[in-house]
Amino acid sequence: MLLAVDDDPAFRAVLRPLLEQIADRVVEVHDGTEAYAAIRRTRPDAVVLDLHLGDTDGHDVLAALRADPELTHLPVVVVTSATLTAAERARLSHARDVLPKTGLTATRLATALAAPPHRRTPPEDGP
């Protein structure tokens, strides 16, 4: 089961079919507070997390997961439309990978989710 966290319903409509190609079940939530509660409640196999959420942003969710001994090893792939600086990428070091929303594919998501921890794909132009 995969948990998708994004506050944009249009992007969730694009993301869901991609995730359904690689997971038997997909649960969607629209904000960071709900994300952390859903993770604790449903114990997904992995999380696909947007950075820019309304209340608690993706950085906060990632930090909460990193601090929780029961959830620290949960694979998280960050998806973003933002161009990230090196400092912003460093803040995301706990994520399995950081992928741009543009050009996202099921194969790319599956590869990122299956990658060993702290083995990221090479940075691209943009996020």
Secondary structure, 3 states (H helix, E strand, C coil): CEEEECCCHHHHHHHHHHHHCCCCCEEEECCHHHHHHHHHHHCCCEEEEECCCCCCCHHHHHHHHHHCCCCCCCCEEEEECCCCCHHHHHHCCCCCEEEECCCCCHHHHHHHHHCCCCCCCCCCCCC
